[in-house]
Amino acid sequence: MAPTDRPGADDGAIVDVAGIERAVGRVAEVARSVELSTPVPHLGRWKVRDVVAHLGGVHRWATRIVETRSMDGPGSRMSELDGVELCDWFDEGAAELVEALAGPAPSDHCPNFNPGSASTVAWWVRRQLHETTVHRWDVERAVGSCTPIEAPIAADGVDEFLDVFVRTRGEQTLTAPLTLTSIDPARSWSLTPSDRPGRVDIAPGRLADVAEEISGPADDLLLLVWGRLELAETALTVAGSPEVAASL
Protein backbone atom coordinates (compact mmCIF):
# COMPACT_ATOMS: atom_id res chain seq x y z
CA MET A 1 0.00 0.00 0.00
CA ALA A 2 1.55 3.32 -1.02
CA PRO A 3 1.31 6.30 1.33
CA THR A 4 -2.12 7.80 0.76
CA ASP A 5 -4.74 10.02 2.30
CA ARG A 6 -7.44 7.80 3.80
CA PRO A 7 -10.76 8.58 5.50
CA GLY A 8 -10.31 9.36 9.18
CA ALA A 9 -7.09 11.33 8.87
CA ASP A 10 -6.72 14.88 10.13
CA ASP A 11 -6.48 17.43 7.29
CA GLY A 12 -5.28 14.99 4.65
CA ALA A 13 -2.61 13.45 6.89
CA ILE A 14 -0.80 10.34 5.69
CA VAL A 15 -2.29 7.20 7.21
CA ASP A 16 -0.10 4.33 6.06
CA VAL A 17 0.05 1.08 8.02
CA ALA A 18 2.26 -0.48 5.35
CA GLY A 19 4.74 2.35 5.88
CA ILE A 20 4.97 1.37 9.55
CA GLU A 21 5.53 -2.23 8.50
CA ARG A 22 8.40 -1.22 6.21
CA ALA A 23 9.99 0.96 8.88
CA VAL A 24 9.85 -1.69 11.62
CA GLY A 25 11.29 -4.19 9.18
CA ARG A 26 14.28 -1.95 8.61
CA VAL A 27 14.78 -1.37 12.35
CA ALA A 28 14.72 -5.14 12.89
CA GLU A 29 17.15 -5.68 10.02
CA VAL A 30 19.67 -3.20 11.41
CA ALA A 31 19.29 -4.47 14.99
CA ARG A 32 20.03 -8.05 13.96
CA SER A 33 23.02 -7.09 11.82
CA VAL A 34 25.07 -5.05 14.32
CA GLU A 35 26.22 -5.12 17.92
CA LEU A 36 23.34 -3.67 19.92
CA SER A 37 25.94 -1.80 21.98
CA THR A 38 26.72 0.37 18.92
CA PRO A 39 26.48 4.04 20.01
CA VAL A 40 23.90 6.40 18.55
CA PRO A 41 25.99 9.59 19.01
CA HIS A 42 23.25 12.08 18.16
CA LEU A 43 21.12 10.62 20.99
CA GLY A 44 23.65 11.15 23.77
CA ARG A 45 24.44 7.96 25.65
CA TRP A 46 21.93 5.81 23.81
CA LYS A 47 22.98 2.67 21.96
CA VAL A 48 21.11 0.86 19.19
CA ARG A 49 19.78 -1.37 21.96
CA ASP A 50 18.16 1.62 23.69
CA VAL A 51 16.40 2.75 20.51
CA VAL A 52 15.01 -0.74 19.90
CA ALA A 53 13.99 -1.17 23.55
CA HIS A 54 12.28 2.24 23.58
CA LEU A 55 10.51 1.84 20.25
CA GLY A 56 9.25 -1.62 21.12
CA GLY A 57 7.77 -0.20 24.32
CA VAL A 58 6.05 2.60 22.41
CA HIS A 59 4.60 0.06 19.98
CA ARG A 60 3.12 -2.03 22.78
CA TRP A 61 1.70 1.06 24.48
CA ALA A 62 0.03 2.23 21.26
CA THR A 63 -1.29 -1.27 20.57
CA ARG A 64 -2.93 -1.43 23.99
CA ILE A 65 -4.63 1.95 23.52
CA VAL A 66 -5.96 1.06 20.07
CA GLU A 67 -7.17 -2.36 21.19
CA THR A 68 -8.85 -1.12 24.38
CA ARG A 69 -9.85 2.33 23.05
CA SER A 70 -8.67 3.76 26.35
CA MET A 71 -5.74 5.90 27.53
CA ASP A 72 -6.02 4.35 31.00
CA GLY A 73 -3.17 2.10 32.09
CA PRO A 74 0.62 2.29 32.17
CA GLY A 75 2.60 4.34 29.70
CA SER A 76 5.35 3.21 27.39
CA ARG A 77 7.94 0.98 29.08
CA MET A 78 11.46 0.44 27.80
CA SER A 79 12.48 -3.22 27.67
CA GLU A 80 15.38 -4.48 29.76
CA LEU A 81 16.07 -7.33 27.33
CA ASP A 82 19.16 -7.47 25.14
CA GLY A 83 20.62 -9.43 22.27
CA VAL A 84 18.49 -11.84 20.26
CA GLU A 85 15.80 -11.83 22.96
CA LEU A 86 15.35 -8.08 22.52
CA CYS A 87 15.15 -8.44 18.74
CA ASP A 88 12.52 -11.18 19.06
CA TRP A 89 10.55 -9.07 21.56
CA PHE A 90 10.69 -6.08 19.20
CA ASP A 91 9.44 -8.15 16.25
CA GLU A 92 6.53 -9.52 18.28
CA GLY A 93 5.43 -6.06 19.38
CA ALA A 94 5.76 -4.63 15.88
CA ALA A 95 3.58 -7.40 14.44
CA GLU A 96 0.96 -6.79 17.13
CA LEU A 97 0.97 -3.06 16.37
CA VAL A 98 0.52 -3.54 12.64
CA GLU A 99 -2.33 -5.98 13.24
CA ALA A 100 -4.04 -3.62 15.71
CA LEU A 101 -3.82 -0.65 13.35
CA ALA A 102 -4.74 -2.49 10.16
CA GLY A 103 -7.94 -4.03 11.50
CA PRO A 104 -10.29 -1.14 12.34
CA ALA A 105 -11.41 1.65 10.04
CA PRO A 106 -9.13 4.71 10.32
CA SER A 107 -12.16 6.81 11.26
CA ASP A 108 -13.07 4.59 14.23
CA HIS A 109 -13.00 6.36 17.57
CA CYS A 110 -9.84 6.09 19.67
CA PRO A 111 -8.58 8.61 22.25
CA ASN A 112 -5.11 10.12 22.12
CA PHE A 113 -2.91 12.55 24.06
CA ASN A 114 -3.06 15.49 21.62
CA PRO A 115 -5.66 18.13 22.60
CA GLY A 116 -7.68 19.41 19.69
CA SER A 117 -6.96 16.52 17.34
CA ALA A 118 -9.43 13.98 15.99
CA SER A 119 -9.84 11.01 18.35
CA THR A 120 -9.47 8.32 15.70
CA VAL A 121 -7.43 5.22 14.91
CA ALA A 122 -5.97 7.21 12.01
CA TRP A 123 -4.26 9.51 14.53
CA TRP A 124 -2.40 6.52 15.97
CA VAL A 125 -1.42 5.19 12.56
CA ARG A 126 0.10 8.56 11.71
CA ARG A 127 1.83 8.88 15.09
CA GLN A 128 3.39 5.42 14.88
CA LEU A 129 4.44 5.96 11.27
CA HIS A 130 6.46 9.02 12.21
CA GLU A 131 7.72 7.63 15.52
CA THR A 132 9.03 4.53 13.78
CA THR A 133 10.42 6.40 10.76
CA VAL A 134 12.53 8.76 12.88
CA HIS A 135 13.84 5.92 15.05
CA ARG A 136 14.55 3.90 11.91
CA TRP A 137 16.78 6.76 10.82
CA ASP A 138 18.41 6.79 14.27
CA VAL A 139 19.61 3.19 14.06
CA GLU A 140 20.61 3.58 10.42
CA ARG A 141 22.73 6.63 11.16
CA ALA A 142 24.39 4.79 14.02
CA VAL A 143 25.71 2.24 11.52
CA GLY A 144 26.30 4.71 8.67
CA SER A 145 23.62 3.30 6.38
CA CYS A 146 20.75 5.81 6.15
CA THR A 147 18.00 5.13 3.64
CA PRO A 148 15.87 8.00 2.31
CA ILE A 149 12.77 9.20 4.11
CA GLU A 150 10.14 9.55 1.41
CA ALA A 151 9.43 13.24 0.85
CA PRO A 152 5.63 13.04 1.36
CA ILE A 153 6.14 11.15 4.63
CA ALA A 154 8.82 13.61 5.76
CA ALA A 155 6.63 16.64 5.05
CA ASP A 156 3.70 15.07 6.86
CA GLY A 157 6.09 14.25 9.70
CA VAL A 158 6.96 17.94 10.06
CA ASP A 159 3.27 18.78 10.18
CA GLU A 160 2.62 16.08 12.77
CA PHE A 161 5.57 17.14 14.91
CA LEU A 162 4.44 20.77 14.96
CA ASP A 163 0.88 19.81 15.87
CA VAL A 164 1.65 17.18 18.52
CA PHE A 165 4.92 18.36 20.06
CA VAL A 166 5.03 22.14 19.54
CA ARG A 167 1.48 23.52 19.37
CA THR A 168 0.38 21.99 22.67
CA ARG A 169 3.64 22.12 24.61
CA GLY A 170 5.13 24.87 26.74
CA GLU A 171 8.75 25.97 27.14
CA GLN A 172 9.14 26.90 23.46
CA THR A 173 12.03 29.25 22.68
CA LEU A 174 11.11 30.83 19.34
CA THR A 175 11.88 34.56 19.54
CA ALA A 176 10.01 35.89 16.49
CA PRO A 177 7.74 34.66 13.67
CA LEU A 178 9.35 32.06 11.42
CA THR A 179 8.29 30.14 8.32
CA LEU A 180 9.28 26.52 7.73
CA THR A 181 9.10 25.45 4.09
CA SER A 182 9.43 22.08 2.40
CA ILE A 183 10.37 22.60 -1.24
CA ASP A 184 9.27 19.15 -2.49
CA PRO A 185 6.47 18.62 -1.76
CA ALA A 186 5.78 22.34 -1.56
CA ARG A 187 4.40 23.05 1.88
CA SER A 188 4.87 25.80 4.47
CA TRP A 189 4.09 26.38 8.14
CA SER A 190 4.07 29.71 9.98
CA LEU A 191 5.27 29.67 13.58
CA THR A 192 4.53 32.65 15.81
CA PRO A 193 5.34 33.14 19.51
CA SER A 194 2.05 33.02 21.36
CA ASP A 195 0.64 35.47 23.87
CA ARG A 196 0.92 32.56 26.29
CA PRO A 197 4.49 32.40 27.61
CA GLY A 198 6.48 29.50 26.20
CA ARG A 199 3.92 28.61 23.55
CA VAL A 200 4.03 28.82 19.76
CA ASP A 201 1.04 29.28 17.46
CA ILE A 202 1.17 27.35 14.19
CA ALA A 203 -0.72 27.97 10.96
CA PRO A 204 -0.43 26.39 7.52
CA GLY A 205 1.09 28.52 4.78
CA ARG A 206 2.98 31.78 5.05
CA LEU A 207 2.29 34.95 7.01
CA ALA A 208 2.72 38.26 5.24
CA ASP A 209 5.83 40.31 5.99
CA VAL A 210 7.75 37.48 7.71
CA ALA A 211 11.28 37.43 6.29
CA GLU A 212 12.63 34.70 8.55
CA GLU A 213 12.42 31.29 6.88
CA ILE A 214 14.08 27.88 6.95
CA SER A 215 13.53 26.03 3.68
CA GLY A 216 14.75 22.98 1.83
CA PRO A 217 14.25 19.22 1.50
CA ALA A 218 11.43 17.78 3.58
CA ASP A 219 13.60 15.06 5.12
CA ASP A 220 16.19 17.56 6.34
CA LEU A 221 13.43 19.74 7.77
CA LEU A 222 11.96 16.76 9.61
CA LEU A 223 15.32 15.74 11.06
CA LEU A 224 16.03 19.35 12.07
CA VAL A 225 12.80 19.84 14.01
CA TRP A 226 13.25 16.45 15.69
CA GLY A 227 16.76 17.50 16.79
CA ARG A 228 18.45 14.75 14.79
CA LEU A 229 20.52 17.12 12.66
CA GLU A 230 22.01 20.54 13.30
CA LEU A 231 21.18 23.20 10.73
CA ALA A 232 24.76 23.13 9.41
CA GLU A 233 24.44 19.40 8.71
CA THR A 234 21.49 19.87 6.37
CA ALA A 235 20.84 21.23 2.89
CA LEU A 236 18.40 23.74 4.39
CA THR A 237 18.78 27.46 3.76
CA VAL A 238 18.00 30.32 6.13
CA ALA A 239 16.52 33.64 5.06
CA GLY A 240 16.30 36.60 7.39
CA SER A 241 17.72 36.52 10.88
CA PRO A 242 19.94 33.49 11.71
CA GLU A 243 19.23 34.18 15.38
CA VAL A 244 15.52 33.56 14.94
CA ALA A 245 16.21 30.30 13.11
CA ALA A 246 18.60 29.26 15.86
CA SER A 247 16.02 30.03 18.55
CA LEU A 248 13.78 27.30 17.13
Secondary structure in CASP SS format (residue, H / E / C, confidence):
PFRMAT SS
TARGET T0000
AUTHOR 0000-0000-0000
METHOD secondary structure of the structure
MODEL  1
M C 1.00
A C 1.00
P C 1.00
T C 1.00
D E 1.00
R C 1.00
P C 1.00
G C 1.00
A C 1.00
D C 1.00
D C 1.00
G C 1.00
A C 1.00
I E 1.00
V C 1.00
D C 1.00
V H 1.00
A H 1.00
G H 1.00
I H 1.00
E H 1.00
R H 1.00
A H 1.00
V H 1.00
G H 1.00
R H 1.00
V H 1.00
A H 1.00
E H 1.00
V H 1.00
A H 1.00
R H 1.00
S H 1.00
V C 1.00
E C 1.00
L C 1.00
S C 1.00
T C 1.00
P E 1.00
V C 1.00
P H 1.00
H H 1.00
L H 1.00
G C 1.00
R C 1.00
W C 1.00
K E 1.00
V H 1.00
R H 1.00
D H 1.00
V H 1.00
V H 1.00
A H 1.00
H H 1.00
L H 1.00
G H 1.00
G H 1.00
V H 1.00
H H 1.00
R H 1.00
W H 1.00
A H 1.00
T H 1.00
R H 1.00
I H 1.00
V H 1.00
E H 1.00
T H 1.00
R C 1.00
S C 1.00
M C 1.00
D C 1.00
G C 1.00
P C 1.00
G C 1.00
S C 1.00
R C 1.00
M C 1.00
S C 1.00
E C 1.00
L C 1.00
D C 1.00
G H 1.00
V H 1.00
E H 1.00
L H 1.00
C H 1.00
D H 1.00
W H 1.00
F H 1.00
D H 1.00
E H 1.00
G H 1.00
A H 1.00
A H 1.00
E H 1.00
L H 1.00
V H 1.00
E H 1.00
A H 1.00
L H 1.00
A H 1.00
G C 1.00
P C 1.00
A C 1.00
P C 1.00
S C 1.00
D C 1.00
H E 1.00
C C 1.00
P C 1.00
N C 1.00
F C 1.00
N C 1.00
P C 1.00
G C 1.00
S C 1.00
A C 1.00
S C 1.00
T E 1.00
V H 1.00
A H 1.00
W H 1.00
W H 1.00
V H 1.00
R H 1.00
R H 1.00
Q H 1.00
L H 1.00
H H 1.00
E H 1.00
T H 1.00
T H 1.00
V H 1.00
H H 1.00
R H 1.00
W H 1.00
D H 1.00
V H 1.00
E H 1.00
R H 1.00
A H 1.00
V C 1.00
G C 1.00
S C 1.00
C C 1.00
T C 1.00
P C 1.00
I C 1.00
E C 1.00
A H 1.00
P H 1.00
I H 1.00
A H 1.00
A H 1.00
D H 1.00
G H 1.00
V H 1.00
D H 1.00
E H 1.00
F H 1.00
L H 1.00
D H 1.00
V H 1.00
F H 1.00
V H 1.00
R C 1.00
T C 1.00
R C 1.00
G C 1.00
E C 1.00
Q C 1.00
T C 1.00
L C 1.00
T C 1.00
A C 1.00
P C 1.00
L E 1.00
T E 1.00
L E 1.00
T E 1.00
S E 1.00
I E 1.00
D C 1.00
P C 1.00
A E 1.00
R E 1.00
S E 1.00
W E 1.00
S E 1.00
L E 1.00
T E 1.00
P E 1.00
S C 1.00
D C 1.00
R C 1.00
P C 1.00
G C 1.00
R C 1.00
V E 1.00
D E 1.00
I E 1.00
A E 1.00
P E 1.00
G C 1.00
R C 1.00
L C 1.00
A C 1.00
D C 1.00
V C 1.00
A C 1.00
E C 1.00
E E 1.00
I E 1.00
S E 1.00
G E 1.00
P C 1.00
A H 1.00
D H 1.00
D H 1.00
L H 1.00
L H 1.00
L H 1.00
L H 1.00
V H 1.00
W C 1.00
G C 1.00
R C 1.00
L C 1.00
E C 1.00
L H 1.00
A H 1.00
E H 1.00
T C 1.00
A C 1.00
L C 1.00
T E 1.00
V E 1.00
A E 1.00
G C 1.00
S C 1.00
P H 1.00
E H 1.00
V H 1.00
A H 1.00
A H 1.00
S H 1.00
L C 1.00
END
